[in-house]
Amino acid sequence: MVWIYGGAFMFGSSTGIEILKFVQYSGQELADRGNVIVVSIGYRVGSLGFLSTGEPELAGNYGGASVNLQILSPHNKGLFKRAIAQSGVAVCPWTIKNNSREYAVEVALKVNCPTDERMASCLKEIDPVDLILAGSFNFSRNSSDPIAYHLGIIRSHFLLPGIISCHRR
């Protein structure tokens, strides 16, 4: 079983996270209880994984929505026998950002980076802790974006165009 941990693209790890003494998203539990071999994917979350200027220099780097997006991608045809999406799905409004540069600009301003063509190189030089704090938990003015600055960034070739256009509606 390939395990992609959840955490709203903001927190988590392939070894699980402890919340109130309860380990969330641990592949170990699946292996112990399910009598299966578990392969867990590690990926960067928050600003270090999903902050994107929309340009190739800083394009950005997913849980239940990740699983759903993987099975929808034509590039993965034949790679999956079955999938379990436990928390989110590809059509949730928070799954894919269409305005990643706007959020990158807000983060850049918080860490005193320029917002012109130098933004990506400046953001790459910022202390990771400062970058994480600048991009975490923006309880936004926009009701379709209630949690964070940056979540999924999907490159246009990953999904069929119809899926992306449906998501934008």
MODELLER restraints for C-alpha pairs under 7 A, 6 or more apart:
rsr = mdl.restraints
at = mdl.atoms
rsr.add(forms.Gaussian(group=physical.xy_distance, feature=features.Distance(at['CA:1:A'], at['CA:36:A']), mean=6.84, stdev=0.5))
rsr.add(forms.Gaussian(group=physical.xy_distance, feature=features.Distance(at['CA:1:A'], at['CA:37:A']), mean=6.06, stdev=0.5))
rsr.add(forms.Gaussian(group=physical.xy_distance, feature=features.Distance(at['CA:1:A'], at['CA:38:A']), mean=4.88, stdev=0.5))
rsr.add(forms.Gaussian(group=physical.xy_distance, feature=features.Distance(at['CA:1:A'], at['CA:39:A']), mean=6.14, stdev=0.5))
rsr.add(forms.Gaussian(group=physical.xy_distance, feature=features.Distance(at['CA:2:A'], at['CA:38:A']), mean=5.88, stdev=0.5))
rsr.add(forms.Gaussian(group=physical.xy_distance, feature=features.Distance(at['CA:2:A'], at['CA:39:A']), mean=4.77, stdev=0.5))
rsr.add(forms.Gaussian(group=physical.xy_distance, feature=features.Distance(at['CA:2:A'], at['CA:40:A']), mean=5.85, stdev=0.5))
rsr.add(forms.Gaussian(group=physical.xy_distance, feature=features.Distance(at['CA:3:A'], at['CA:27:A']), mean=6.49, stdev=0.5))
rsr.add(forms.Gaussian(group=physical.xy_distance, feature=features.Distance(at['CA:3:A'], at['CA:38:A']), mean=6.54, stdev=0.5))
rsr.add(forms.Gaussian(group=physical.xy_distance, feature=features.Distance(at['CA:3:A'], at['CA:39:A']), mean=5.92, stdev=0.5))
rsr.add(forms.Gaussian(group=physical.xy_distance, feature=features.Distance(at['CA:3:A'], at['CA:40:A']), mean=4.67, stdev=0.5))
rsr.add(forms.Gaussian(group=physical.xy_distance, feature=features.Distance(at['CA:3:A'], at['CA:41:A']), mean=6.51, stdev=0.5))
rsr.add(forms.Gaussian(group=physical.xy_distance, feature=features.Distance(at['CA:4:A'], at['CA:40:A']), mean=6.08, stdev=0.5))
rsr.add(forms.Gaussian(group=physical.xy_distance, feature=features.Distance(at['CA:4:A'], at['CA:41:A']), mean=5.72, stdev=0.5))
rsr.add(forms.Gaussian(group=physical.xy_distance, feature=features.Distance(at['CA:4:A'], at['CA:62:A']), mean=6.95, stdev=0.5))
rsr.add(forms.Gaussian(group=physical.xy_distance, feature=features.Distance(at['CA:4:A'], at['CA:63:A']), mean=5.18, stdev=0.5))
rsr.add(forms.Gaussian(group=physical.xy_distance, feature=features.Distance(at['CA:4:A'], at['CA:67:A']), mean=6.98, stdev=0.5))
rsr.add(forms.Gaussian(group=physical.xy_distance, feature=features.Distance(at['CA:5:A'], at['CA:13:A']), mean=6.89, stdev=0.5))
rsr.add(forms.Gaussian(group=physical.xy_distance, feature=features.Distance(at['CA:5:A'], at['CA:14:A']), mean=6.29, stdev=0.5))
rsr.add(forms.Gaussian(group=physical.xy_distance, feature=features.Distance(at['CA:5:A'], at['CA:25:A']), mean=5.34, stdev=0.5))
rsr.add(forms.Gaussian(group=physical.xy_distance, feature=features.Distance(at['CA:5:A'], at['CA:63:A']), mean=4.54, stdev=0.5))
rsr.add(forms.Gaussian(group=physical.xy_distance, feature=features.Distance(at['CA:6:A'], at['CA:12:A']), mean=6.79, stdev=0.5))
rsr.add(forms.Gaussian(group=physical.xy_distance, feature=features.Distance(at['CA:6:A'], at['CA:25:A']), mean=6.45, stdev=0.5))
rsr.add(forms.Gaussian(group=physical.xy_distance, feature=features.Distance(at['CA:6:A'], at['CA:62:A']), mean=6.88, stdev=0.5))
rsr.add(forms.Gaussian(group=physical.xy_distance, feature=features.Distance(at['CA:6:A'], at['CA:63:A']), mean=3.37, stdev=0.5))
rsr.add(forms.Gaussian(group=physical.xy_distance, feature=features.Distance(at['CA:6:A'], at['CA:64:A']), mean=6.32, stdev=0.5))
rsr.add(forms.Gaussian(group=physical.xy_distance, feature=features.Distance(at['CA:7:A'], at['CA:63:A']), mean=6.62, stdev=0.5))
rsr.add(forms.Gaussian(group=physical.xy_distance, feature=features.Distance(at['CA:9:A'], at['CA:45:A']), mean=5.31, stdev=0.5))
rsr.add(forms.Gaussian(group=physical.xy_distance, feature=features.Distance(at['CA:9:A'], at['CA:46:A']), mean=6.06, stdev=0.5))
rsr.add(forms.Gaussian(group=physical.xy_distance, feature=features.Distance(at['CA:9:A'], at['CA:62:A']), mean=5.93, stdev=0.5))
rsr.add(forms.Gaussian(group=physical.xy_distance, feature=features.Distance(at['CA:9:A'], at['CA:151:A']), mean=5.74, stdev=0.5))
rsr.add(forms.Gaussian(group=physical.xy_distance, feature=features.Distance(at['CA:10:A'], at['CA:45:A']), mean=5.19, stdev=0.5))
rsr.add(forms.Gaussian(group=physical.xy_distance, feature=features.Distance(at['CA:10:A'], at['CA:46:A']), mean=4.36, stdev=0.5))
rsr.add(forms.Gaussian(group=physical.xy_distance, feature=features.Distance(at['CA:11:A'], at['CA:45:A']), mean=5.93, stdev=0.5))
rsr.add(forms.Gaussian(group=physical.xy_distance, feature=features.Distance(at['CA:11:A'], at['CA:46:A']), mean=6.72, stdev=0.5))
rsr.add(forms.Gaussian(group=physical.xy_distance, feature=features.Distance(at['CA:13:A'], at['CA:42:A']), mean=6.50, stdev=0.5))
rsr.add(forms.Gaussian(group=physical.xy_distance, feature=features.Distance(at['CA:14:A'], at['CA:26:A']), mean=6.68, stdev=0.5))
rsr.add(forms.Gaussian(group=physical.xy_distance, feature=features.Distance(at['CA:14:A'], at['CA:40:A']), mean=5.57, stdev=0.5))
rsr.add(forms.Gaussian(group=physical.xy_distance, feature=features.Distance(at['CA:14:A'], at['CA:41:A']), mean=6.09, stdev=0.5))
rsr.add(forms.Gaussian(group=physical.xy_distance, feature=features.Distance(at['CA:14:A'], at['CA:42:A']), mean=5.22, stdev=0.5))
rsr.add(forms.Gaussian(group=physical.xy_distance, feature=features.Distance(at['CA:15:A'], at['CA:26:A']), mean=5.26, stdev=0.5))
rsr.add(forms.Gaussian(group=physical.xy_distance, feature=features.Distance(at['CA:15:A'], at['CA:27:A']), mean=6.74, stdev=0.5))
rsr.add(forms.Gaussian(group=physical.xy_distance, feature=features.Distance(at['CA:16:A'], at['CA:23:A']), mean=5.95, stdev=0.5))
rsr.add(forms.Gaussian(group=physical.xy_distance, feature=features.Distance(at['CA:16:A'], at['CA:24:A']), mean=5.37, stdev=0.5))
rsr.add(forms.Gaussian(group=physical.xy_distance, feature=features.Distance(at['CA:16:A'], at['CA:25:A']), mean=4.70, stdev=0.5))
rsr.add(forms.Gaussian(group=physical.xy_distance, feature=features.Distance(at['CA:16:A'], at['CA:26:A']), mean=4.14, stdev=0.5))
rsr.add(forms.Gaussian(group=physical.xy_distance, feature=features.Distance(at['CA:17:A'], at['CA:23:A']), mean=5.41, stdev=0.5))
rsr.add(forms.Gaussian(group=physical.xy_distance, feature=features.Distance(at['CA:17:A'], at['CA:24:A']), mean=5.33, stdev=0.5))
rsr.add(forms.Gaussian(group=physical.xy_distance, feature=features.Distance(at['CA:17:A'], at['CA:25:A']), mean=6.75, stdev=0.5))
rsr.add(forms.Gaussian(group=physical.xy_distance, feature=features.Distance(at['CA:18:A'], at['CA:24:A']), mean=6.10, stdev=0.5))
rsr.add(forms.Gaussian(group=physical.xy_distance, feature=features.Distance(at['CA:27:A'], at['CA:38:A']), mean=6.13, stdev=0.5))
rsr.add(forms.Gaussian(group=physical.xy_distance, feature=features.Distance(at['CA:27:A'], at['CA:40:A']), mean=6.47, stdev=0.5))
rsr.add(forms.Gaussian(group=physical.xy_distance, feature=features.Distance(at['CA:31:A'], at['CA:37:A']), mean=5.90, stdev=0.5))
rsr.add(forms.Gaussian(group=physical.xy_distance, feature=features.Distance(at['CA:31:A'], at['CA:38:A']), mean=5.88, stdev=0.5))
rsr.add(forms.Gaussian(group=physical.xy_distance, feature=features.Distance(at['CA:46:A'], at['CA:132:A']), mean=6.54, stdev=0.5))
rsr.add(forms.Gaussian(group=physical.xy_distance, feature=features.Distance(at['CA:46:A'], at['CA:136:A']), mean=6.78, stdev=0.5))
rsr.add(forms.Gaussian(group=physical.xy_distance, feature=features.Distance(at['CA:47:A'], at['CA:131:A']), mean=6.24, stdev=0.5))
rsr.add(forms.Gaussian(group=physical.xy_distance, feature=features.Distance(at['CA:47:A'], at['CA:132:A']), mean=5.21, stdev=0.5))
rsr.add(forms.Gaussian(group=physical.xy_distance, feature=features.Distance(at['CA:47:A'], at['CA:135:A']), mean=5.58, stdev=0.5))
rsr.add(forms.Gaussian(group=physical.xy_distance, feature=features.Distance(at['CA:48:A'], at['CA:132:A']), mean=6.85, stdev=0.5))
rsr.add(forms.Gaussian(group=physical.xy_distance, feature=features.Distance(at['CA:49:A'], at['CA:60:A']), mean=5.87, stdev=0.5))
rsr.add(forms.Gaussian(group=physical.xy_distance, feature=features.Distance(at['CA:49:A'], at['CA:61:A']), mean=4.87, stdev=0.5))
rsr.add(forms.Gaussian(group=physical.xy_distance, feature=features.Distance(at['CA:50:A'], at['CA:60:A']), mean=4.50, stdev=0.5))
rsr.add(forms.Gaussian(group=physical.xy_distance, feature=features.Distance(at['CA:50:A'], at['CA:61:A']), mean=5.18, stdev=0.5))
rsr.add(forms.Gaussian(group=physical.xy_distance, feature=features.Distance(at['CA:50:A'], at['CA:150:A']), mean=5.72, stdev=0.5))
rsr.add(forms.Gaussian(group=physical.xy_distance, feature=features.Distance(at['CA:50:A'], at['CA:151:A']), mean=5.75, stdev=0.5))
rsr.add(forms.Gaussian(group=physical.xy_distance, feature=features.Distance(at['CA:50:A'], at['CA:152:A']), mean=6.46, stdev=0.5))
rsr.add(forms.Gaussian(group=physical.xy_distance, feature=features.Distance(at['CA:50:A'], at['CA:153:A']), mean=6.57, stdev=0.5))
rsr.add(forms.Gaussian(group=physical.xy_distance, feature=features.Distance(at['CA:51:A'], at['CA:60:A']), mean=5.34, stdev=0.5))
rsr.add(forms.Gaussian(group=physical.xy_distance, feature=features.Distance(at['CA:51:A'], at['CA:104:A']), mean=6.25, stdev=0.5))
rsr.add(forms.Gaussian(group=physical.xy_distance, feature=features.Distance(at['CA:51:A'], at['CA:150:A']), mean=5.66, stdev=0.5))
rsr.add(forms.Gaussian(group=physical.xy_distance, feature=features.Distance(at['CA:52:A'], at['CA:58:A']), mean=5.32, stdev=0.5))
rsr.add(forms.Gaussian(group=physical.xy_distance, feature=features.Distance(at['CA:52:A'], at['CA:59:A']), mean=4.84, stdev=0.5))
rsr.add(forms.Gaussian(group=physical.xy_distance, feature=features.Distance(at['CA:52:A'], at['CA:60:A']), mean=4.63, stdev=0.5))
rsr.add(forms.Gaussian(group=physical.xy_distance, feature=features.Distance(at['CA:52:A'], at['CA:100:A']), mean=5.65, stdev=0.5))
rsr.add(forms.Gaussian(group=physical.xy_distance, feature=features.Distance(at['CA:52:A'], at['CA:101:A']), mean=6.36, stdev=0.5))
rsr.add(forms.Gaussian(group=physical.xy_distance, feature=features.Distance(at['CA:52:A'], at['CA:104:A']), mean=6.04, stdev=0.5))
rsr.add(forms.Gaussian(group=physical.xy_distance, feature=features.Distance(at['CA:53:A'], at['CA:59:A']), mean=6.26, stdev=0.5))
rsr.add(forms.Gaussian(group=physical.xy_distance, feature=features.Distance(at['CA:53:A'], at['CA:100:A']), mean=5.99, stdev=0.5))
rsr.add(forms.Gaussian(group=physical.xy_distance, feature=features.Distance(at['CA:53:A'], at['CA:101:A']), mean=4.37, stdev=0.5))
rsr.add(forms.Gaussian(group=physical.xy_distance, feature=features.Distance(at['CA:53:A'], at['CA:104:A']), mean=5.49, stdev=0.5))
rsr.add(forms.Gaussian(group=physical.xy_distance, feature=features.Distance(at['CA:53:A'], at['CA:120:A']), mean=6.98, stdev=0.5))
rsr.add(forms.Gaussian(group=physical.xy_distance, feature=features.Distance(at['CA:54:A'], at['CA:100:A']), mean=6.07, stdev=0.5))
rsr.add(forms.Gaussian(group=physical.xy_distance, feature=features.Distance(at['CA:54:A'], at['CA:101:A']), mean=5.62, stdev=0.5))
rsr.add(forms.Gaussian(group=physical.xy_distance, feature=features.Distance(at['CA:57:A'], at['CA:120:A']), mean=6.43, stdev=0.5))
rsr.add(forms.Gaussian(group=physical.xy_distance, feature=features.Distance(at['CA:58:A'], at['CA:120:A']), mean=5.89, stdev=0.5))
rsr.add(forms.Gaussian(group=physical.xy_distance, feature=features.Distance(at['CA:60:A'], at['CA:153:A']), mean=6.29, stdev=0.5))
rsr.add(forms.Gaussian(group=physical.xy_distance, feature=features.Distance(at['CA:61:A'], at['CA:153:A']), mean=6.99, stdev=0.5))
rsr.add(forms.Gaussian(group=physical.xy_distance, feature=features.Distance(at['CA:63:A'], at['CA:87:A']), mean=6.61, stdev=0.5))
rsr.add(forms.Gaussian(group=physical.xy_distance, feature=features.Distance(at['CA:64:A'], at['CA:85:A']), mean=4.18, stdev=0.5))
rsr.add(forms.Gaussian(group=physical.xy_distance, feature=features.Distance(at['CA:64:A'], at['CA:86:A']), mean=4.97, stdev=0.5))
rsr.add(forms.Gaussian(group=physical.xy_distance, feature=features.Distance(at['CA:64:A'], at['CA:87:A']), mean=4.59, stdev=0.5))
rsr.add(forms.Gaussian(group=physical.xy_distance, feature=features.Distance(at['CA:64:A'], at['CA:88:A']), mean=4.53, stdev=0.5))
rsr.add(forms.Gaussian(group=physical.xy_distance, feature=features.Distance(at['CA:64:A'], at['CA:89:A']), mean=5.83, stdev=0.5))
rsr.add(forms.Gaussian(group=physical.xy_distance, feature=features.Distance(at['CA:65:A'], at['CA:85:A']), mean=6.78, stdev=0.5))
rsr.add(forms.Gaussian(group=physical.xy_distance, feature=features.Distance(at['CA:65:A'], at['CA:88:A']), mean=4.51, stdev=0.5))
rsr.add(forms.Gaussian(group=physical.xy_distance, feature=features.Distance(at['CA:65:A'], at['CA:89:A']), mean=4.04, stdev=0.5))
rsr.add(forms.Gaussian(group=physical.xy_distance, feature=features.Distance(at['CA:65:A'], at['CA:90:A']), mean=4.95, stdev=0.5))
rsr.add(forms.Gaussian(group=physical.xy_distance, feature=features.Distance(at['CA:65:A'], at['CA:95:A']), mean=6.65, stdev=0.5))
rsr.add(forms.Gaussian(group=physical.xy_distance, feature=features.Distance(at['CA:67:A'], at['CA:83:A']), mean=6.92, stdev=0.5))
rsr.add(forms.Gaussian(group=physical.xy_distance, feature=features.Distance(at['CA:67:A'], at['CA:85:A']), mean=5.74, stdev=0.5))
rsr.add(forms.Gaussian(group=physical.xy_distance, feature=features.Distance(at['CA:68:A'], at['CA:85:A']), mean=6.20, stdev=0.5))
rsr.add(forms.Gaussian(group=physical.xy_distance, feature=features.Distance(at['CA:68:A'], at['CA:89:A']), mean=5.59, stdev=0.5))
rsr.add(forms.Gaussian(group=physical.xy_distance, feature=features.Distance(at['CA:68:A'], at['CA:90:A']), mean=5.51, stdev=0.5))
rsr.add(forms.Gaussian(group=physical.xy_distance, feature=features.Distance(at['CA:69:A'], at['CA:90:A']), mean=5.50, stdev=0.5))
rsr.add(forms.Gaussian(group=physical.xy_distance, feature=features.Distance(at['CA:70:A'], at['CA:76:A']), mean=6.75, stdev=0.5))
rsr.add(forms.Gaussian(group=physical.xy_distance, feature=features.Distance(at['CA:72:A'], at['CA:159:A']), mean=6.68, stdev=0.5))
rsr.add(forms.Gaussian(group=physical.xy_distance, feature=features.Distance(at['CA:73:A'], at['CA:158:A']), mean=5.78, stdev=0.5))
rsr.add(forms.Gaussian(group=physical.xy_distance, feature=features.Distance(at['CA:73:A'], at['CA:159:A']), mean=4.80, stdev=0.5))
rsr.add(forms.Gaussian(group=physical.xy_distance, feature=features.Distance(at['CA:73:A'], at['CA:160:A']), mean=6.90, stdev=0.5))
rsr.add(forms.Gaussian(group=physical.xy_distance, feature=features.Distance(at['CA:74:A'], at['CA:159:A']), mean=6.63, stdev=0.5))
rsr.add(forms.Gaussian(group=physical.xy_distance, feature=features.Distance(at['CA:75:A'], at['CA:158:A']), mean=6.99, stdev=0.5))
rsr.add(forms.Gaussian(group=physical.xy_distance, feature=features.Distance(at['CA:91:A'], at['CA:167:A']), mean=5.93, stdev=0.5))
rsr.add(forms.Gaussian(group=physical.xy_distance, feature=features.Distance(at['CA:93:A'], at['CA:144:A']), mean=6.11, stdev=0.5))
rsr.add(forms.Gaussian(group=physical.xy_distance, feature=features.Distance(at['CA:94:A'], at['CA:144:A']), mean=6.98, stdev=0.5))
rsr.add(forms.Gaussian(group=physical.xy_distance, feature=features.Distance(at['CA:94:A'], at['CA:145:A']), mean=6.07, stdev=0.5))
rsr.add(forms.Gaussian(group=physical.xy_distance, feature=features.Distance(at['CA:94:A'], at['CA:151:A']), mean=6.94, stdev=0.5))
rsr.add(forms.Gaussian(group=physical.xy_distance, feature=features.Distance(at['CA:95:A'], at['CA:151:A']), mean=6.40, stdev=0.5))
rsr.add(forms.Gaussian(group=physical.xy_distance, feature=features.Distance(at['CA:95:A'], at['CA:152:A']), mean=5.42, stdev=0.5))
rsr.add(forms.Gaussian(group=physical.xy_distance, feature=features.Distance(at['CA:96:A'], at['CA:151:A']), mean=6.50, stdev=0.5))
rsr.add(forms.Gaussian(group=physical.xy_distance, feature=features.Distance(at['CA:96:A'], at['CA:152:A']), mean=4.59, stdev=0.5))
rsr.add(forms.Gaussian(group=physical.xy_distance, feature=features.Distance(at['CA:96:A'], at['CA:153:A']), mean=5.80, stdev=0.5))
rsr.add(forms.Gaussian(group=physical.xy_distance, feature=features.Distance(at['CA:96:A'], at['CA:154:A']), mean=6.63, stdev=0.5))
rsr.add(forms.Gaussian(group=physical.xy_distance, feature=features.Distance(at['CA:97:A'], at['CA:150:A']), mean=6.96, stdev=0.5))
rsr.add(forms.Gaussian(group=physical.xy_distance, feature=features.Distance(at['CA:97:A'], at['CA:151:A']), mean=6.45, stdev=0.5))
rsr.add(forms.Gaussian(group=physical.xy_distance, feature=features.Distance(at['CA:97:A'], at['CA:152:A']), mean=5.97, stdev=0.5))
rsr.add(forms.Gaussian(group=physical.xy_distance, feature=features.Distance(at['CA:97:A'], at['CA:153:A']), mean=5.87, stdev=0.5))
rsr.add(forms.Gaussian(group=physical.xy_distance, feature=features.Distance(at['CA:100:A'], at['CA:150:A']), mean=6.81, stdev=0.5))
rsr.add(forms.Gaussian(group=physical.xy_distance, feature=features.Distance(at['CA:103:A'], at['CA:149:A']), mean=5.57, stdev=0.5))
rsr.add(forms.Gaussian(group=physical.xy_distance, feature=features.Distance(at['CA:103:A'], at['CA:150:A']), mean=6.74, stdev=0.5))
rsr.add(forms.Gaussian(group=physical.xy_distance, feature=features.Distance(at['CA:105:A'], at['CA:115:A']), mean=5.83, stdev=0.5))
rsr.add(forms.Gaussian(group=physical.xy_distance, feature=features.Distance(at['CA:107:A'], at['CA:134:A']), mean=5.55, stdev=0.5))
rsr.add(forms.Gaussian(group=physical.xy_distance, feature=features.Distance(at['CA:107:A'], at['CA:135:A']), mean=5.72, stdev=0.5))
rsr.add(forms.Gaussian(group=physical.xy_distance, feature=features.Distance(at['CA:108:A'], at['CA:114:A']), mean=6.69, stdev=0.5))
rsr.add(forms.Gaussian(group=physical.xy_distance, feature=features.Distance(at['CA:108:A'], at['CA:115:A']), mean=6.65, stdev=0.5))
rsr.add(forms.Gaussian(group=physical.xy_distance, feature=features.Distance(at['CA:108:A'], at['CA:119:A']), mean=6.93, stdev=0.5))
rsr.add(forms.Gaussian(group=physical.xy_distance, feature=features.Distance(at['CA:108:A'], at['CA:123:A']), mean=6.73, stdev=0.5))
rsr.add(forms.Gaussian(group=physical.xy_distance, feature=features.Distance(at['CA:110:A'], at['CA:134:A']), mean=5.98, stdev=0.5))
rsr.add(forms.Gaussian(group=physical.xy_distance, feature=features.Distance(at['CA:111:A'], at['CA:134:A']), mean=6.85, stdev=0.5))
rsr.add(forms.Gaussian(group=physical.xy_distance, feature=features.Distance(at['CA:113:A'], at['CA:119:A']), mean=6.03, stdev=0.5))
rsr.add(forms.Gaussian(group=physical.xy_distance, feature=features.Distance(at['CA:113:A'], at['CA:122:A']), mean=5.85, stdev=0.5))
rsr.add(forms.Gaussian(group=physical.xy_distance, feature=features.Distance(at['CA:113:A'], at['CA:123:A']), mean=6.73, stdev=0.5))
rsr.add(forms.Gaussian(group=physical.xy_distance, feature=features.Distance(at['CA:135:A'], at['CA:149:A']), mean=6.00, stdev=0.5))
rsr.add(forms.Gaussian(group=physical.xy_distance, feature=features.Distance(at['CA:136:A'], at['CA:148:A']), mean=6.20, stdev=0.5))
rsr.add(forms.Gaussian(group=physical.xy_distance, feature=features.Distance(at['CA:136:A'], at['CA:149:A']), mean=6.92, stdev=0.5))
rsr.add(forms.Gaussian(group=physical.xy_distance, feature=features.Distance(at['CA:137:A'], at['CA:147:A']), mean=5.57, stdev=0.5))
rsr.add(forms.Gaussian(group=physical.xy_distance, feature=features.Distance(at['CA:137:A'], at['CA:148:A']), mean=4.78, stdev=0.5))
rsr.add(forms.Gaussian(group=physical.xy_distance, feature=features.Distance(at['CA:138:A'], at['CA:147:A']), mean=5.84, stdev=0.5))
rsr.add(forms.Gaussian(group=physical.xy_distance, feature=features.Distance(at['CA:138:A'], at['CA:148:A']), mean=4.88, stdev=0.5))
rsr.add(forms.Gaussian(group=physical.xy_distance, feature=features.Distance(at['CA:138:A'], at['CA:149:A']), mean=5.91, stdev=0.5))
rsr.add(forms.Gaussian(group=physical.xy_distance, feature=features.Distance(at['CA:139:A'], at['CA:146:A']), mean=5.40, stdev=0.5))
rsr.add(forms.Gaussian(group=physical.xy_distance, feature=features.Distance(at['CA:139:A'], at['CA:147:A']), mean=5.32, stdev=0.5))
rsr.add(forms.Gaussian(group=physical.xy_distance, feature=features.Distance(at['CA:139:A'], at['CA:148:A']), mean=6.70, stdev=0.5))
rsr.add(forms.Gaussian(group=physical.xy_distance, feature=features.Distance(at['CA:140:A'], at['CA:146:A']), mean=5.41, stdev=0.5))
rsr.add(forms.Gaussian(group=physical.xy_distance, feature=features.Distance(at['CA:140:A'], at['CA:147:A']), mean=6.85, stdev=0.5))
